[in-house]
């Protein structure tokens, strides 16, 4: 039986077929939720050095630039940003880039620096540790570099941001850079096409839930199909994105003998003999070492730093693996209520929606999803209209509203509540959210997502739990308590909600 060395230890490897598999890792620059790494101009360069290299990671310092702790001379570098020639001054700390280089006796010489936006668009929801931008959750931590603003609480709904960061984890893009852009900026998404419908001329970008129409694209790439990696420039026409331009992103691989350093995430994991980094298969051999972390730390969503070289068959062979243990960050779900507007008190800046007090704030954003009213504000509200309010818990026991949306096309009897459960009656299958009673019966569908992260839906959109989170009523009520955020959607019967769907969303102490 063959062995693999980890930290000078020999671990017997019961996966012999990996040594028979030739797997190619194409080196791409950061893009969208996948953060694939795209090379527009090849990897060979034009330097006089004999040693070629490709380094994929975050710009952590300038002078000239430092990526993955390697200093590069950029005097003759060809710089590309989103496929267009750019200047050195346009680079930013936190950008995920590919540096293709040569090496002389004393210097690492950058021949090409390639950057691709992961995402660009308006902010739809804000929490201290996450954002929502065009159907994508963006995670923020102390490593995220901010440009054009200094603190997250300076952001407002509909601010335009550039996002760069590692590929989509199970719960979102981990932002290494957020840059505020002019509000007239176009929306940009990059990633793999999925669910292409040629008849309706629509598709989705992998890991993003916004439908894209390409009916109006004049210069369409030939033979557009699922799996192609594209950059989409679009305009938001609710509820879809209308593509204005679509550009194929070339995938190029390094030449034999090139070295590489690659900082990214494990995007598929079926076992140690069958896994991918940044959606691409990699190969280990008997000399592969794990420098940090443990063998069992290599799992879906793990952040890894791999290095190695390309053999004569253009197969990327990993010499070392560093497993970077990241704290688990879950999307922060807002409190919400959807239903008829029952009371308006503009003097007290308070509304009542389906029996729930909604406190208006100076920063509350008002939206009209029908597009009838521009602008739309509190004086445009009318009793009986369909409203969704989302935000945090207010001291009056209701919701401190971050957004209030007018939704005239929502089903008349549909009600949604999301908040902490009180007055739980396990025997009769009911509880209260914001003082409103939620009833369940034999037709209610129960879901439990406490142990698996959900994707944060856009404001006002129904929460759709994954099918594999379905559970039974007994298990549901066993785990339901006041420290759990719970969602209920169903029919309003007077002042109660008869739930069609109920979801244990997440623990409130996380």
C-alpha positions in Angstrom: 0.0 0.0 0.0 1.4 3.4 -0.9 1.9 6.1 1.6 1.6 9.9 1.7 3.8 12.1 4.0 2.1 14.7 6.2 4.4 16.7 8.6 7.0 14.0 8.5 4.4 11.4 9.3 3.4 8.5 7.1 -0.3 8.0 6.7 -1.4 4.9 4.9 -3.5 5.9 1.9 -6.4 3.7 1.0 -7.1 5.6 -2.2 -4.7 4.0 -4.8 -6.6 5.2 -7.9 -5.5 8.9 -7.2 -2.1 7.9 -8.4 -3.6 6.7 -11.7 -5.6 9.9 -12.3 -4.2 12.8 -14.3 -6.0 15.9 -13.3 -5.4 19.3 -14.8 -5.8 22.5 -12.8 -6.4 25.5 -15.1 -5.1 28.7 -13.5 -7.8 31.4 -13.6 -8.2 34.9 -12.0 -10.9 35.6 -9.3 -14.5 35.7 -10.6 -17.9 35.9 -8.9 -19.2 33.4 -6.5 -16.8 30.8 -8.0 -13.7 33.1 -7.9 -12.3 31.1 -10.9 -9.0 32.5 -12.1 -9.0 33.8 -15.6 -5.9 34.4 -17.7 -6.7 36.7 -20.7 -3.2 36.8 -22.2 -1.5 33.5 -21.4 1.0 32.4 -18.8 4.3 32.5 -20.7 5.3 36.1 -20.3 8.2 37.7 -22.2 10.9 37.9 -19.5 14.4 36.8 -19.9 14.2 34.6 -16.8 14.0 30.9 -17.4 11.8 30.1 -14.4 8.1 30.7 -14.9 5.5 31.0 -12.2 1.9 31.7 -11.6 0.7 33.1 -8.2 -3.0 33.4 -7.4 -4.0 35.3 -4.2 -4.7 38.7 -2.6 -2.6 41.8 -3.0 -1.5 42.4 0.6 1.0 45.2 0.1 2.6 47.5 -2.5 6.2 48.1 -3.4 6.0 46.9 -6.1 3.3 44.3 -5.1 3.2 41.5 -2.7 1.0 38.4 -3.3 1.2 35.3 -1.0 4.3 36.8 0.7 6.2 37.1 -2.7 7.5 40.5 -3.8 7.3 41.2 -7.5 9.0 43.8 -9.7 6.2 45.3 -11.7 8.2 47.7 -13.9 7.3 45.9 -17.1 4.1 44.2 -16.1 1.1 44.1 -18.4 -1.9 44.9 -16.1 -5.4 43.7 -17.0 -8.6 44.6 -15.0 -11.7 42.9 -16.2 -10.1 42.1 -19.5 -9.0 45.7 -20.3 -5.5 47.2 -20.1 -5.1 49.2 -16.9 -2.5 51.1 -15.0 -0.6 50.1 -11.8 -2.4 52.9 -9.9 -5.8 51.1 -10.5 -4.8 48.1 -8.4 -6.1 48.0 -4.8 -5.1 46.2 -1.6 -7.4 43.2 -1.3 -7.8 42.4 -5.0 -7.6 38.7 -5.8 -5.1 38.6 -8.8 -3.1 36.2 -10.9 0.5 37.2 -11.3 2.4 35.4 -14.1 6.1 35.8 -13.7 9.6 35.0 -14.6 12.7 35.0 -12.4 16.2 36.1 -12.7 19.0 35.6 -10.2 17.7 38.3 -7.8 14.1 39.2 -8.6 10.6 37.9 -9.2 9.5 39.8 -12.3 5.8 40.2 -12.9 5.1 39.8 -16.6 1.3 40.0 -16.3 -1.1 41.0 -13.4 -4.7 39.9 -14.1 -7.7 40.9 -12.0 -11.4 40.1 -12.5 -14.2 41.4 -10.4 -16.1 38.7 -8.5 -19.3 40.9 -8.4 -20.4 44.5 -8.9 -23.8 45.9 -8.1 -26.1 47.6 -5.6 -26.4 46.6 -1.9 -29.7 45.0 -1.1 -29.3 44.3 2.6 -26.7 45.2 5.3 -25.6 43.6 8.5 -22.3 44.1 10.4 -20.8 40.9 9.0 -22.6 40.4 5.7 -24.1 42.1 2.7 -26.6 41.0 0.0 -25.7 42.1 -3.6 -27.7 40.9 -6.6 -28.7 37.6 -5.2 -25.3 36.9 -3.5 -24.4 36.9 0.2 -21.1 38.6 0.8 -19.2 37.8 4.1 -17.1 40.5 5.8 -14.4 40.1 8.4 -11.4 42.1 9.8 -9.3 41.1 6.7 -11.7 42.8 4.2 -10.1 45.9 2.7 -12.5 48.8 2.3 -12.1 51.5 -0.4 -14.1 54.6 -0.7 -15.5 54.2 2.9 -14.1 53.4 6.3 -16.8 51.4 8.1 -19.6 49.0 7.1 -22.2 51.2 8.9 -21.4 54.0 6.4 -23.0 51.9 3.7 -26.6 52.4 2.6 -29.1 50.3 0.6 -28.5 50.7 -3.2 -24.8 51.8 -2.7 -22.8 50.3 -5.6 -19.9 48.1 -4.6 -17.1 46.2 -6.3 -16.5 42.8 -4.6 -13.4 40.6 -4.8 -12.8 37.5 -2.8 -12.4 33.7 -2.6 -14.8 31.5 -4.3 -18.3 30.8 -3.1 -18.3 29.0 0.2 -21.4 27.2 1.4 -22.7 30.5 2.9 -21.3 33.2 0.6 -18.3 35.0 -0.9 -15.6 35.9 1.6 -14.8 39.5 0.6 -11.2 40.5 0.5 -12.1 43.8 -1.0 -15.2 46.1 -1.1 -14.9 49.3 -3.1 -17.6 51.9 -3.3 -18.4 52.9 -7.0 -20.5 55.6 -8.6 -24.2 54.7 -8.5 -24.4 54.8 -12.3 -22.0 51.8 -12.5 -23.3 48.7 -14.4 -23.9 45.4 -12.7 -21.2 42.8 -13.3 -21.4 39.0 -12.6 -18.7 36.4 -13.4 -19.0 32.7 -13.3 -20.2 29.5 -14.9 -23.5 29.4 -16.8 -26.1 27.0 -15.5 -29.7 26.2 -16.5 -29.4 27.9 -19.9 -32.8 28.1 -21.7 -32.2 28.8 -25.4 -36.0 29.1 -26.1 -36.4 31.9 -23.6 -32.8 33.1 -23.9 -32.2 33.0 -20.1 -29.6 31.5 -17.8 -28.3 31.7 -14.2 -24.7 32.2 -12.9 -23.7 29.3 -10.6 -24.4 30.0 -6.9 -26.4 33.1 -7.8 -30.2 33.1 -7.8 -30.9 36.0 -10.2 -32.3 35.1 -13.6 -30.4 36.7 -16.5 -32.0 37.4 -19.9 -29.7 37.8 -22.9 -32.4 38.7 -25.5 -31.0 42.2 -26.1 -27.3 41.3 -26.4 -26.2 42.3 -29.8 -22.8 40.6 -30.0 -23.6 37.2 -28.4 -20.8 34.6 -28.0 -21.2 31.7 -30.4 -22.8 28.5 -29.1 -23.5 29.7 -25.6 -24.0 26.7 -23.3 -23.9 25.5 -19.7 -20.5 25.4 -18.1 -19.0 28.3 -20.0 -17.2 30.8 -17.9 -18.5 34.3 -18.7 -18.5 37.9 -17.5 -22.0 39.5 -17.7 -22.5 43.2 -17.8 -26.2 43.9 -17.1 -29.0 46.2 -16.0 -31.4 45.3 -13.2 -35.0 45.1 -14.5 -36.9 43.7 -11.6 -37.1 40.8 -11.1 -34.4 39.8 -13.6 -31.1 41.1 -14.9 -31.0 42.2 -18.6 -27.6 41.4 -20.0 -26.1 44.2 -22.1 -22.8 42.4 -22.9 -21.5 38.9 -22.4 -17.8 38.1 -22.6 -16.3 34.6 -22.6 -13.4 34.4 -20.1 -10.5 32.3 -21.6 -9.2 29.5 -19.5 -5.4 28.9 -20.1 -3.1 26.5 -18.3 0.5 26.9 -17.3 3.3 25.4 -19.4 5.3 22.4 -18.1 8.0 23.3 -15.6 6.0 26.3 -14.2 5.7 26.7 -10.5 2.5 27.9 -8.8 1.1 29.1 -5.5 -2.7 29.1 -5.3 -4.8 30.4 -2.4 -8.5 29.3 -2.6 -11.2 27.1 -1.3 -12.1 23.4 -1.6 -15.2 23.6 -3.9 -16.0 19.9 -4.2 -15.0 17.1 -1.9 -16.0 13.5 -2.4 -13.0 12.1 -0.5 -9.3 12.6 -0.3 -8.9 10.9 -3.7 -11.6 13.0 -5.3 -11.6 16.7 -4.5 -11.3 20.0 -6.3 -9.9 23.4 -5.4 -11.6 26.4 -7.0 -13.8 24.0 -9.0 -10.8 22.4 -10.6 -9.3 18.9 -9.9 -5.9 18.6 -8.4 -3.4 15.8 -8.0 -1.3 14.8 -5.0 1.6 12.4 -5.0 3.7 10.5 -2.4 5.7 13.6 -1.5 2.7 15.8 -0.8 2.8 17.4 2.6 0.3 19.2 4.9 2.2 22.0 6.7 -0.6 23.3 8.8 -3.9 21.7 9.9 -4.8 18.1 9.7 -5.8 15.7 7.0 -9.4 15.7 8.1 -9.5 19.5 7.8 -9.5 19.2 4.0 -13.3 19.4 3.4 -15.9 21.3 1.4 -15.4 25.0 1.9 -12.0 24.7 3.6 -9.6 27.5 2.8 -6.3 26.1 1.5 -3.0 27.3 0.1 -1.4 24.9 -2.3 1.9 25.1 -4.1 3.7 22.9 -6.5 4.7 22.6 -10.1 3.4 21.5 -13.5 4.8 18.3 -14.8 5.6 17.4 -18.4 2.0 16.3 -19.1 0.6 19.7 -17.9 -0.7 18.1 -14.7 -0.7 20.3 -11.7 1.1 18.4 -8.8 0.7 19.7 -5.3 3.9 19.7 -3.2 2.4 21.3 -0.1 -1.0 22.1 1.4 -1.7 24.6 4.1 -5.2 24.3 5.6 -6.2 27.7 6.9 -8.9 27.2 9.5 -11.4 30.1 9.2 -14.2 30.8 11.7 -17.6 29.8 10.6 -19.6 32.9 9.7 -23.3 32.5 9.1 -25.5 35.0 7.3 -27.4 37.2 9.8 -31.1 36.9 9.0 -33.3 39.9 9.6 -36.7 39.9 11.4 -39.6 40.3 9.1 -43.3 40.7 8.7 -45.4 40.6 5.5 -49.1 41.4 5.4 -51.7 44.1 5.2 -50.9 47.6 6.5 -53.4 48.0 9.4 -52.3 51.4 10.9 -50.3 54.4 9.9 -49.0 56.9 12.5 -46.5 59.2 10.8 -46.3 61.5 13.8 -44.9 58.6 15.9 -43.2 57.1 12.8 -44.9 53.8 13.4 -46.8 51.4 11.2 -48.7 48.2 12.1 -48.4 45.3 9.7 -50.4 42.1 10.4 -50.6 43.1 14.1 -46.8 43.8 14.3 -45.6 47.3 15.3 -43.0 48.5 12.7 -40.9 51.5 13.9 -39.7 53.8 11.1 -36.1 55.1 11.4 -34.3 58.0 9.7 -32.4 55.5 7.6 -35.4 53.3 6.7 -35.5 52.6 2.9 -38.8 52.6 1.2 -39.3 50.5 -2.0 -42.1 50.0 -4.4 -41.5 46.7 -6.1 -44.2 47.4 -8.7 -42.4 50.5 -10.0 -45.6 52.6 -9.9 -44.2 55.2 -7.5 -40.9 57.0 -8.0 -39.9 58.1 -5.5 -41.8 56.1 -2.9 -42.0 57.1 0.8 -44.1 56.9 3.9 -46.7 59.4 2.6 -47.4 57.1 -0.3 -48.6 54.3 2.1 -52.3 53.4 2.2 -54.2 51.2 4.7 -54.8 47.7 3.5 -51.9 47.6 1.1 -49.5 44.7 1.1 -46.2 45.6 2.9 -43.1 43.7 3.9 -41.0 45.2 6.7 -37.6 43.8 7.6 -35.1 44.9 10.2 -34.0 44.2 13.8 -35.9 43.9 17.1 -37.2 47.2 18.4 -37.6 48.0 22.1 -41.4 48.1 21.6 -41.4 44.4 20.8 -41.8 44.9 17.1 -39.4 45.5 14.2 -37.1 48.5 13.7 -37.4 48.7 10.0 -34.4 48.8 7.6 -36.6 48.4 4.6 -40.3 48.8 3.9 -41.5 47.4 0.6 -44.8 48.0 -1.1 -45.8 44.7 -2.8 -49.2 45.0 -4.5 -48.9 41.8 -6.5 -48.3 39.5 -3.5 -51.1 37.0 -2.9 -53.8 38.7 -0.8 -53.9 36.0 2.0 -50.1 35.4 2.1 -48.5 36.2 5.5 -44.8 35.9 6.5 -43.3 36.2 9.9 -39.7 35.7 11.0 -38.5 36.2 14.6 -38.0 34.6 17.9 -40.6 32.1 19.1 -42.6 32.7 22.3 -45.6 31.0 24.0 -44.6 27.7 22.5 -47.4 25.0 22.8 -45.8 21.7 21.6 -49.0 19.8 22.4 -51.2 21.8 20.1 -48.5 22.7 17.6 -48.5 26.5 17.8 -46.4 29.5 19.1 -46.2 33.2 18.7 -43.9 35.6 16.7 -44.1 39.3 17.7 -47.3 38.4 19.5 -49.0 36.8 16.4 -50.1 33.2 16.8 -48.7 30.7 14.3 -50.8 27.6 13.8 -49.7 24.3 12.2 -51.7 21.3 11.0 -51.3 18.1 9.0 -50.6 20.1 5.8 -47.8 22.2 7.3 -44.3 21.4 6.0 -41.5 21.5 8.6 -37.8 22.3 7.9 -34.8 22.4 10.2 -31.7 24.3 9.1 -30.0 24.9 12.5 -27.0 22.8 11.6 -26.6 23.8 8.0 -26.3 27.4 6.7 -29.1 28.8 4.6 -28.6 31.5 1.9 -29.9 34.9 2.9 -32.8 35.8 0.6 -33.2 39.4 -0.7 -35.6 41.6 1.4 -39.2 40.6 1.0 -38.5 37.4 -0.9 -39.8 34.1 0.6 -37.3 31.9 2.4 -36.9 28.7 0.4 -35.3 25.9 2.5 -33.4 23.1 0.8 -35.4 19.9 0.5 -32.9 17.9 2.5 -33.7 20.0 5.5 -37.2 18.6 5.7 -38.1 17.2 9.1 -41.2 16.0 11.1 -43.3 18.0 13.5 -42.0 16.1 16.6 -38.4 16.8 15.8 -39.2 20.4 14.9 -40.9 21.2 18.2 -38.2 19.4 20.1 -35.7 22.0 18.8 -38.0 25.0 18.8 -37.2 27.5 21.6 -36.9 31.2 22.3 -33.3 31.3 21.3 -34.1 30.2 17.7 -35.0 32.3 14.8 -38.0 30.8 13.2 -39.7 31.6 9.8 -43.4 30.9 9.0 -45.3 31.5 5.8 -48.9 30.8 5.1 -52.5 32.1 5.1 -53.7 34.9 7.3 -56.9 33.9 9.1 -57.9 37.0 11.0 -55.1 37.8 13.4 -53.5 34.4 13.2 -51.2 32.7 10.6 -52.0 29.2 9.4 -48.6 28.1 8.4 -47.9 26.2 5.1 -44.1 26.3 5.7 -42.1 26.7 8.9 -38.3 26.8 9.1 -35.9 26.7 12.0 -33.5 29.2 10.6 -30.6 29.7 13.0 -29.7 30.0 16.6 -29.8 33.6 17.8 -26.6 33.3 19.8 -24.5 32.5 16.7 
